[in-house]
Amino acid sequence: MNAPMQNLAISLGVMQLARKIPFENPQVLDYVRIGYVASQVVALAVYYYTSIKIKAKNDRTLLKYVEPASPMTQEPGKLVTTTVRDYDLAETSKLIKSAFTSIAMMAFLHIYLKYTQPLFVQGIMALKSLYEAKTVKIHVLGAAAEGDLKRPFKGAPGLFGASADPQTDKAAVEEAEKRIGGVKEE
């Protein structure tokens, strides 16, 4: 099962479970709120710890790849030259931004619109995202950077399996260098 379908299945399963929780009970609602906040704090703390580990490792190995072109344009992909350290920090930064976006969305849904079920669902999904984070697997859990964890990371496939992955082969990198001269990512 591909990742988007797995996320959908888990979300639907957790939503069915959430329907059985008596959110009208103020004590239960308080426990769900505490659980949501705790899961978000754990996720953000692990992402912060991951960034500290990346900075401590300070892997300056050069990484060259061609970013996939946007499917809406005819332009070719852009050459990116960076280091493993900078790449991993950028990926971890994306995870942190995603977590804060989720928190902002939940604050709106729960405080303004008074929805309670999404608190439970997003509390579980935050932990699932933490488990799936590739930089966390490499730097915190100690997994080797090979296979799916090889940099640059492959893009997550869409709901129907299509994804544009970065090109790392020598021919694609040389072609991009000739075409545009390269872009240094800081």
Backbone torsions as a table, in degrees:
resi	resn	phi	psi	omega
1	MET	NA	128.5	-179.3
2	ASN	-74.7	163.4	-171.2
3	ALA	-58.5	-45.7	179.7
4	PRO	-62.4	-38.6	178.5
5	MET	-68.0	-36.4	177.5
6	GLN	-64.8	-44.1	177.5
7	ASN	-60.1	-42.4	179.3
8	LEU	-63.5	-44.7	-179.8
9	ALA	-63.7	-43.7	179.0
10	ILE	-65.3	-42.9	179.1
11	SER	-60.2	-46.1	180.0
12	LEU	-64.6	-39.9	177.5
13	GLY	-63.6	-43.4	179.7
14	VAL	-68.4	-35.9	177.6
15	MET	-65.3	-37.9	176.8
16	GLN	-65.0	-39.8	176.7
17	LEU	-65.0	-39.4	-179.2
18	ALA	-65.2	-28.1	179.1
19	ARG	-66.2	-23.0	-178.6
20	LYS	-86.4	-9.7	-177.8
21	ILE	-85.8	129.8	-179.1
22	PRO	-80.5	84.8	-177.7
23	PHE	-69.5	-14.3	178.6
24	GLU	-69.5	-23.9	178.1
25	ASN	-74.1	116.9	-176.7
26	PRO	-58.8	-33.7	179.8
27	GLN	-68.1	-42.3	177.6
28	VAL	-63.6	-43.0	179.3
29	LEU	-61.8	-39.9	176.9
30	ASP	-62.8	-41.1	178.2
31	TYR	-64.6	-39.0	178.2
32	VAL	-66.2	-41.2	177.2
33	ARG	-61.5	-44.7	178.9
34	ILE	-62.8	-42.3	178.0
35	GLY	-62.4	-41.8	178.6
36	TYR	-63.3	-49.3	-179.1
37	VAL	-62.0	-41.8	179.9
38	ALA	-62.8	-42.7	-179.6
39	SER	-65.8	-37.6	178.6
40	GLN	-69.3	-39.9	178.1
41	VAL	-64.3	-42.7	178.3
42	VAL	-61.4	-46.9	-179.3
43	ALA	-61.0	-48.5	-179.6
44	LEU	-64.6	-38.3	178.4
45	ALA	-64.4	-41.9	179.0
46	VAL	-66.8	-39.9	177.6
47	TYR	-63.9	-40.5	177.8
48	TYR	-64.4	-43.8	177.9
49	TYR	-61.9	-39.4	177.3
50	THR	-60.7	-44.2	179.6
51	SER	-65.2	-34.4	176.5
52	ILE	-65.5	-42.8	178.8
53	LYS	-64.0	-39.7	179.0
54	ILE	-62.9	-45.7	-179.9
55	LYS	-65.4	-36.6	179.7
56	ALA	-68.7	-38.3	179.2
57	LYS	-69.3	-37.3	174.8
58	ASN	50.4	51.0	-179.7
59	ASP	-76.0	106.1	-177.5
60	ARG	-94.5	21.6	177.9
61	THR	-63.5	131.7	-178.2
62	LEU	-70.6	138.7	-179.8
63	LEU	-130.7	118.0	178.2
64	LYS	-119.6	134.1	176.7
65	TYR	-157.2	164.5	178.1
66	VAL	-107.5	117.5	177.9
67	GLU	-64.6	142.6	177.6
68	PRO	-66.0	142.9	179.2
69	ALA	-73.3	153.5	175.8
70	SER	-66.1	135.5	-179.3
71	PRO	-66.2	-14.9	-178.5
72	MET	-86.6	-10.8	-178.3
73	THR	-118.7	164.8	177.2
74	GLN	-94.9	-2.0	-177.8
75	GLU	-67.9	144.4	176.4
76	PRO	-74.1	168.0	179.5
77	GLY	-63.8	158.9	-177.1
78	LYS	-98.6	136.2	177.3
79	LEU	-76.8	131.8	178.2
80	VAL	-122.6	127.1	175.3
81	THR	-118.8	120.2	-177.0
82	THR	-149.3	-174.4	174.4
83	THR	-111.3	163.2	178.4
84	VAL	-59.8	-40.8	179.7
85	ARG	-59.7	-50.6	-178.1
86	ASP	-66.4	-37.4	178.7
87	TYR	-63.8	-47.6	-179.7
88	ASP	-64.7	-38.2	177.0
89	LEU	-64.7	-39.4	178.2
90	ALA	-65.3	-40.7	178.6
91	GLU	-66.0	-40.6	178.0
92	THR	-66.7	-37.1	176.3
93	SER	-61.7	-38.7	176.5
94	LYS	-62.1	-39.5	179.1
95	LEU	-65.1	-41.0	179.7
96	ILE	-65.9	-43.3	178.0
97	LYS	-62.2	-38.9	178.3
98	SER	-63.5	-41.1	178.8
99	ALA	-64.5	-43.2	179.5
100	PHE	-68.1	-34.4	175.8
101	THR	-63.7	-42.6	177.7
102	SER	-62.6	-41.5	179.1
103	ILE	-63.4	-43.2	179.4
104	ALA	-63.8	-42.2	179.2
105	MET	-63.7	-42.7	-179.7
106	MET	-68.0	-36.1	177.3
107	ALA	-61.4	-43.3	177.7
108	PHE	-63.7	-49.0	-177.0
109	LEU	-64.3	-40.1	-175.0
110	HIS	-85.2	-45.8	-175.4
111	ILE	-77.9	-45.8	-175.1
112	TYR	-85.1	-46.7	-176.4
113	LEU	-94.2	-6.9	176.3
114	LYS	64.8	27.3	174.8
115	TYR	-80.2	138.7	-178.2
116	THR	-114.4	-33.4	-178.2
117	GLN	-58.3	-40.4	-179.3
118	PRO	-60.6	-24.9	176.1
119	LEU	-59.0	-47.1	-179.4
120	PHE	-65.2	-46.5	-177.7
121	VAL	-63.0	-46.9	-178.2
122	GLN	-70.6	-28.0	174.5
123	GLY	-62.7	-41.6	177.6
124	ILE	-71.1	-42.3	-177.1
125	MET	-66.6	-30.2	177.0
126	ALA	-63.1	-41.3	178.8
127	LEU	-70.1	-34.5	177.0
128	LYS	-66.4	-42.6	177.7
129	SER	-62.5	-38.8	177.6
130	LEU	-62.2	-42.9	179.7
131	TYR	-65.3	-33.3	-177.1
132	GLU	-88.0	-10.2	-175.7
133	ALA	-64.9	122.8	-174.6
134	LYS	-69.1	-38.3	178.8
135	THR	-67.2	-33.0	177.1
136	VAL	-67.6	-42.3	178.9
137	LYS	-59.8	-40.4	-176.9
138	ILE	-75.2	-52.0	-169.2
139	HIS	-90.4	-26.1	-179.1
140	VAL	-101.3	-46.3	-177.8
141	LEU	-86.8	-9.7	174.5
142	GLY	77.9	21.9	178.0
143	ALA	-72.6	148.1	178.1
144	ALA	-72.9	144.5	-179.3
145	ALA	-82.9	68.8	179.2
146	GLU	-140.8	163.0	-177.2
147	GLY	68.2	-126.2	179.3
148	ASP	-67.9	-19.3	-178.6
149	LEU	-94.4	6.0	179.0
150	LYS	-73.6	135.9	-179.2
151	ARG	-84.8	147.2	-9.5
152	PRO	-69.5	145.3	-176.4
153	PHE	-66.5	143.7	176.6
154	LYS	-70.4	145.1	177.4
155	GLY	-67.7	148.6	177.7
156	ALA	-67.4	133.2	179.2
157	PRO	-66.4	151.1	177.2
158	GLY	-71.9	-177.7	-178.3
159	LEU	-60.5	-29.4	-178.4
160	PHE	-106.0	15.6	171.4
161	GLY	94.6	-8.9	-177.8
162	ALA	-83.4	135.4	174.0
163	SER	-152.9	152.2	177.1
164	ALA	-106.3	115.5	-178.3
165	ASP	-97.2	151.0	175.4
166	PRO	-64.4	144.2	178.9
167	GLN	-94.1	127.4	-178.9
168	THR	-115.6	-3.4	-177.5
169	ASP	-68.3	151.4	-173.5
170	LYS	-59.7	-39.5	-178.7
171	ALA	-63.0	-43.7	-179.5
172	ALA	-66.1	-39.4	179.3
173	VAL	-66.3	-44.5	179.3
174	GLU	-64.1	-40.6	177.7
175	GLU	-60.3	-45.1	179.3
176	ALA	-66.6	-36.6	177.7
177	GLU	-63.6	-42.0	178.3
178	LYS	-65.5	-41.9	-173.6
179	ARG	-70.4	-47.3	-172.5
180	ILE	-124.4	-6.0	176.2
181	GLY	83.6	-12.0	174.6
182	GLY	99.7	151.6	177.9
183	VAL	-128.3	125.8	179.7
184	LYS	-89.9	122.4	178.4
185	GLU	-92.2	128.4	-178.6
186	GLU	-100.6	NA	NA
